[in-house]
Amino acid sequence: MSPQTKRFFFWFVIAFLIIFIILISISLIHNFNKSKIISLPAQEMRGVWMSRFDYTEPFPSYNPDSMKTYISDSFRRLKDANFNVIFFQVRGNADAFYASRYEPWSNLLTGKLGQNPGWDPLAYAIETAHQLGLELHAWLNVFPAWRGTAPPTTSQPLHPYLAHPDWLICDGNGKKMLLSDGYVSFSPGIPAVHNHLIKVISDIVSRYDIDGIHFDYLRYPEQSELKGYSHDPISWARFQSHEGNPLGLDWTDWQREQINEFVARAYNCVTDIKPEIKVSAAVIGSYKTDHWNGYSAGFQDPRRWLEIGKIDLIIPMTYYHLNHKNFTFNKALKEWQSVIDNPDQIFPALAAYNLSWEEIIEEIHLIRNSHFKGMVFFAASSLDSEKLQSLQTTEFQYPSIFPCLTWKDSVAPPSPINFAVEKLTSDSLEFIWQIPHQSNDIKKFVIYQSKNLPIDLTKGENILAIVAGSDTSYQTKFNLPDQRRYYYTITSLDAAYNQSEPAAVIKIK
C-alpha cells in the first residue's frame, strides 16, 4: 500500500469516526430531550374509554369475578399512570350493563339477553374508580338500536328493537335499516325515541353516583346523506308539517336540528337532577373539513351545542395519522380551534388502537402545544403495561387536576383548615388537615410540594397527591436526596374543579 493510499485510508477512518460520534451524540440528545420532562400542566384531563368489549370479551365463560378483576386491575394501572377520568361503557345497543328499569341486561354479561349477571358493572366501576380517586363517566351509545345479523331474543324487559319496530331508521325508499355486523339505529327524528332515551338517562343519573355522562353515536348513521336516512314515516310527516318543522328547514338542517333538540333536552335532564355532573359527547373527528365530517355525514353540530350551553365537553375522535394524505391530526386540531369559541371545552382523542406509539407521543405534544387542556385515549385495551409505563415516566409523570369548568360554577370552595405535616419516621411524612365547615361541595384535596417559594400551583411537578374530599390525612415516603428544604401546602377542589386558596405553607427539612 502506497503512502498516499495509507494517508487516504487514515483520514477516511477519522472522518467516519467523527461522523459516527456526531450522529450518536445527536441521538442521545434527542432521546434525552424526549424523556426528560421539564414542566407538565397541573390541570389536564387524561381520559380513557373502556368499552363494553374491553371488560367482557376476554372472558367467554362470563365469569363475573374475572370481569371485576379486569376492571379493578385496569383502573389501578391507569391511576398509577396518572390518568384521572374513565369513560366506562354501560349501554351499547339499547341494552344495559347496569340494573336498568327500561332495557334488558346485555347478553355480553351472561350469554343471554335480559339475564341478571348477579352483579352491576356500573356500580362496581364507580366504587372502584372512586376508591382510587378517579372520575367515572357513564358512556352510552345513544341512537344504535342493535348490532348483529340476528335480531335480539325475547327478554324482560323486551328489547326496544322488538318492542318498537316503528322506531327504526329508514332509507329514502322507506325501507328499514337492515341488520348487519354494524349498528342499525333508531331514528333521531321520532319524539318517542327521545322520550325513551331521556328515561334511560334520568334513571342512570338519579340512581348512580357518576361524575359524568358521556354520549356516543349521537348522530344519524354515517351514510345518512348517501342513503337518504331517515325517511321513516314519522320523521317524514313531522318534517312536512308546520308543527314538526316550524322554521321551514330543509331536510338536512331539519335532521341536524333533531340532534340539537335531543342534546339540549338530555343536558337539561342531567343537570336538573344533579347540576354538578359533566355532560360530554364523542363526535366525528372533523367538524366540516374532512370528507368524513360530523356536520354532513352524521348531522352533528357540536359548535351549536356549545353555543346554546347544552354540553360541557366535546371529544372529537381525531383518529388521524400525523401525515395522512387527506386530513392530518394537526389539521384536525386547527379546525376545532377555528370553529369553537372556547377551546377549553374541546379534548381531542388519540387512536391508541391504530397508531404507532411514536405517533401517539407526538400527538400528545401537539395537543399541549395547541393549548388544549387534555385528551382521551381509545381504548383501555390498547394501553398495555409498556405504554402505560411510558406515559408514567414521561408525558404523565405527575398527577394532574381535571380542568376547571367555570361555565358550570366559578365559586371557589373554602380552604382546608389546621394543615400540619409530621415526620412519622426518618423517611416518611404524614399530612393532616380538617375539612372546613359548610363544605359540602368539596370533592378533592390537592397536596403540593416544592423546593421553592412561592409554590407554583400551575406546575404538575409540584403536585404530590390528589386525595378524596372525605380524607383528612395522607402518608408518603419522605425522601430528600439533595437535603434541601421542602415546602408544602394543600387546597380544596369542588365538583367543577374550582380551587381554593392554599393553606398556610409548612417547611420541612
N, C-alpha and C positions, 0 to 999 in steps of 0.2 A: 504494500500500500504506500503510495507516494505521500510525501509530507503535506502536499496540498489537499489530498483526499482525507488525511488524518485530521487536518485543521477543520475542514468542512464537516466531517463527522462529529468532531468535538463540539463545534458551535451549534450544530443541529440538535445534539443531545441537550446542550444547555438551554436552547430556545424551547425545546419540547418540555423540559422540566419546569421552566419559568411559566409557560402557558398552563401546564398541569396544576402548578401551585396556585396560580391566579384563579383558575376555574374551581378548584377545591375551596378556596377562600370565599369566593362569591357564593357557592352553595352553602357553606357553613353560616355565612352571614345571613343569607336568605332564610335558612331553616331556623336560625336563632331568632330572627325578627318575627317569624311566623309563630313560634312557640312562646315567646316572651310577651305577655300581655302587660302593657304599660298602664292602661286605665280602662275599666269597664263601667257601663252605666249602672247607677244604683237602682233606677227604675226601668224595668224592661219586662214585657210579657214574654215568657218562654213556655209555649204551649205544645201539646202533642195530642193528636187524635188517637184514641184507642177504639177501633171498630169492633162491632159485634163478632166479626170473624176472628179477630185477634185473640179473643179470650174463649172462643168456643171451638173453632176448627181443629186446634191441636189435640182435642180430646174427644175422639169419635165415640168413646164409651159413655159420654155425657156425665162424667164423674164430677159432682159439684165441688168436692174438695180440691180436685186438680185445677178447676177453673178459678176457685178462690185463691189458691196458691199462686197461680199465674198472675192474677190481678195484684195481689199484695207484693209479690216479688218485683213485678214490673214497676209498681208505684214507688217502691223503695229505691230501685236503681235510678229512676227518674228524679226522685228527690235528691239522691246523692250527687247526681249530675247537675243540680241546681235548676231544674225545671220548677215552675210554680203553678201551672194550670194543666189539668187533664180534661179533655173533651171526650166523654165516655158515652158510647152509643147505646141508647136504650130503646130505640124504635127504628126498625129497618124498612119494613114494607107493611105498615098497618098492623104490626104485631108488637109484642111488648117483652122487654127484659126487666120488668118490674111488675108489681101487683096492680095491673090496670083494671079500672072499673068498666072500660069500654072496648078493649081489644084483647084478643087471646094471647096467652104466653107463646113465645116463639118456639117453633119446632127445633131450633138450633140448640135449645137447652136440654131437651129430653128425647128428641126424635119424633115427637108427636105434637102437633099444633094444639094449643089450649091446655096441655098437661102441666100442672103445677110442678115446678122443679124442686120444691122443698126449700128454696132459698130465694132471696131477692137480690139480683146482681146490682141494681142501682143503690139499694140501701147499703149493701156491703161495700161498694165502691166509695160511697160518701163517707162512711165510717172510717175506712182505711185511709182515704185521702186526708181527711181532717186530722187524724192522729199524726200524720206526717207533716201537717202544715201546708198541704196542697189545696188549691181550689178544685172543686169538682163541678163541671158544667155538663148538664144532661143534653146529649146530642140526639136530635130527632131528624130523620128523613121525613120531610113534610108531605109532599104530594104522591110519592110512589105508593101504588096500591098492592103490587105483588111482583115477585121475581121468580121466574121458573117457567118451564114448558107445561107443567101441570098446575091446575088451579089449587087453591088451598082446600084442605079437608074440612069437614064439618067440625065445629068446635063450640065451646061455651066460654065467653060469648062468641056468637057467629062472626067470622071474619067479615069486615066491611066489603071486601070484594064480592062475597056471596050474598051478603045482606042488601047491598045497594049496587046492583049491576048498572043502574042508570047513572051512576056517578062516573063511570069510566070515560076517559077522553076518547074522542072520535076524530077521524081524519076528514078531509074536505068532502068526502062522499057519504059521511055519516056512519062510516064503518068503525066499530070499536077497535081500539088498540089490541093487537093480538099478543097472547102470551109468548114469551121468548126467554132467552138466557138473561136479557136485560130487564129493566123495570117497565111495567105498564103503570100508568098514572091515573089518578083521579083528576077530574077537571077543575082547575082553579076558578073557572067561571060559574060554578054551581054553588049557590049560597049554602045548601045543606052540607056540602063538603067543608066549607069554612066553619059552620056550626059544630060539626063533629070534631074537627081539629082543635077548636077552642076548648071544647070539653076535655079533650086529651091533655092539652097544655095546662089548663086550670087544675086538673087532677094531680099532675106531677108537682106543680109549683106549690099547691096548698098542702100536700102530704109529705113532701121530701125536703130535707134541709140542703138544697142545692145552692151553689154560689152563682150559677148562671144557667141559662138555657140557650141552646145552640141549634140553629136551623140549617139544614142541608137540603138539597134538591128543592129549594124554594123558587121553583121555576116551572115553566112548561117543558115538556120533553125537548131535547136539543134539536130535533128535526121538525119542530113545530112549523116553521115557515115553509119548509120544503113539502111537507105532507099535509099542510093545512089544518093542523091541530089548533084549537079544538072546536070542531063543528058539531059537538053534541047538541041534541035538540034544545036542552035547557039554556045552554050558553048562547046559542044562535038566536033563540027567541028573545032573550034578555038584551042582546046586542041590538036587535032590530026595534026594540021598544024604547019609548021615551023614559019610562021608569027605570029600565035597566041600563040605559045609555043617555042620561040627561044632557051630557055635554056634546053629544053627537060625534064621538070619537070614531076614527077609522078602526078597522079590525085589529091591527097590530097594537095601536095605542090602547084600545079597549082591553085587550088581553093583558097588556102591561099594567093597566090600572087595576085589574083583578088581583094581581100580585101585590101591588101597592096597598090596596084596601085590606088584604089579609095581614100584611106586615103591621099596619097601624093597629088593627084590631088585636092581633096577638100581643103586641107590645103593651097595649092598654090593659089587656087581661093579666099579663105577668106583673106589671108594676102596680096595678090596683090591689093585688094580693100581697106582694112583697116588693116595695119600691126599690130596695137595695139590690135586687137580683139583676145581673148583667144579661142583656139580650144581644146575641150575636148571630151572624149568618155567614156561612161559607158561600161564596159566589164564584162564577166563572172568572178565570184569571185576567181576562181583558174586559174592560168596560165597553168600548166600542171599536177599538182599533183593529185588533186581530180578526182574521176571517172567522174564527170561532170566538165570538164575544157574547157576553151575557145579555146585552141590550137587545140584540137581534135574534140570537139563537135560542134563548130561553125566556125572553121578555122580562128580564131582570133590570131594575133601575135602582141600584143601591144608593146612588147620589140622591135620588128623590127621597129615599127612606131617611137619610141623614138630614136632608133639608127640612123635613117635617118633624124631626126629632123622635122618630119611632124605631130607632135601632141604636145600640150603643157601640158595637164593634163590628166592623166589616173585615172578613178574612178572605181576600182574593186567592183563589187557587192558582198561584203563579208558578205552575209546574213547567217552567221553560228552562232550556239549556242556556248557558251563557252565550253561545254562538249559534243559536237556532237560525236557520236560513230565513224564516218568515217573521218571527217575533221573539226577541231575546228577553231574558229575565230583566235586564236593566231597562229595556223599553217599557216593560210592564210596570215597573216601579215608577218611571217618569209619567206614564199615563195616569196612574192613580193619584200622583201628586198634582197633576194638572187639572183634574176634574173634581177633586174633593176639597172643600173649603178648610176642613180640619183634618190634616193627615194624622193627627194623634189618634184618630178612630180607625185607622187602617193598619192591619197587621198581615203582611204578606206571608204566604205559605211556601214551604220548601218540600220538594218532591224527594224525600229521603228514600223512597221506594224505587226510584228510577234514575237518579243522577249519581255520578261518582261522588265520593266523599270530598274530593278536592273541589269539585264544583259547589257542593253544599257549603263548605267553609268560605269560599269566595263570595257566595251569595249572602251569607251572614254579614260579611264585611260591607257588601253593597247596601244591605238593609240599614245597617248602622250609619254608614256614611251618607245615606239619603235621609237620615233623621227620623225614620220610623221608630216607634217605641216598642217593637217586639216582633215576634214571628211565631209560626206554628208549623210543626213537622207532621208530615203524613208518611208513615203512621208508626205507632208504637212498635209494631213487629219488625219494622225496618231499622230500628235503632238497637243494634246488638251491643254487647259489652264493650267491644273495642271502640265503637263510635261514641258511646256514652263516656268512656274514659277519655277519649279525645276532647270532647266538649268540656268535661270536668276539669281538665288540666290546662285548657287554653281559653276557648271562647266563653265558657260558662264557669270560669274559675272561682267566682264568688257568687253568693246568693244575690237575688235581685227582688225588688219590690214591684208588684203589679202597678203599672202607671195609673196616676190619679184620674178619676172620671169626674172632672169638675162640672160637666153638664148635668150630672145627677145630683151632686152635692159638693159644695165648696167650703163648708164649715169644718175647721179642724177640730178633732177631739181634744179633751184635756190631757195634759202630760201625766205620765206616771209619777207617783209621789214616793218620798223616802227611799230613793235609789241608793243602794250600797253595794260595795264589792268586798268580798272577804277571801283571803287566801286559806283554802282548806288544807293544802299541803304545799310543799316547795314547788310543785309543778301543776297545781290546779286552783281554779278560782270558782267562786260561787257569786252570782249576781242575784240580788234580792230587791224587790220593789213592791209597792202596793198599788192596787187599782184605785184610781180616783173616784170620788163619789159622783153620782149622776153620769155614769159612763157606760150605759147600756149599748152604745154604738161602737165601742172599742172591739175590734176583731183580732188584732195582732199587736205585738210589740217588736221593735227593732232595736237590737243592741249593737252599738258602734264601738270600734276600736281604732285608735290612731296613734302614730308616733308624734304627731304634731298638733298644735293648736292654731286656729280653731279647727275642730273636727269637721271635715268636709262631708256633708251628708249626700252629696251628689256623686260620690265615687263608690263604686261597688266594692273596691278592695277594703273599704272601711267598715263594711257590714260584717259583723261577727256572727250574728244569728238572727233569725226571724222566728218568733215563737207565738203560740196561741194567745188570744186575748184573755183566756181564763187563767193563764200561768202567772205565777208571782215569783218564780225563781228559775235560774238556769245555771248549769255547771259546765265547765270546759277546762281543757288542759291549759296550763299556764307555761308557755314556752317562749322565752325571750333570749334567743341566741346572741343577740348583739348587746344584751344587758342595758338596753335603753329604757327610758321611762315611757310607759304607755298611758293613754288617756281613754276613758270610757264614758259613754252616755247612753241614754235609752229614750225612745219616742213611742208614741201610740199611733195606730192606724185604725181608721174606721172602714166601713164596708166599701166606700168609694175610694179608699186609699188616700184620703187626706191625712196628712202627717202633723202631729202635734209639735209644739216647741220641745226641744230636747231638755231632759232633766239636767240638774247640776252635774258638771263634769267631775269625774273622780280620777285621780292619778295613782298609778300602780307601778312599782319598780321591783 
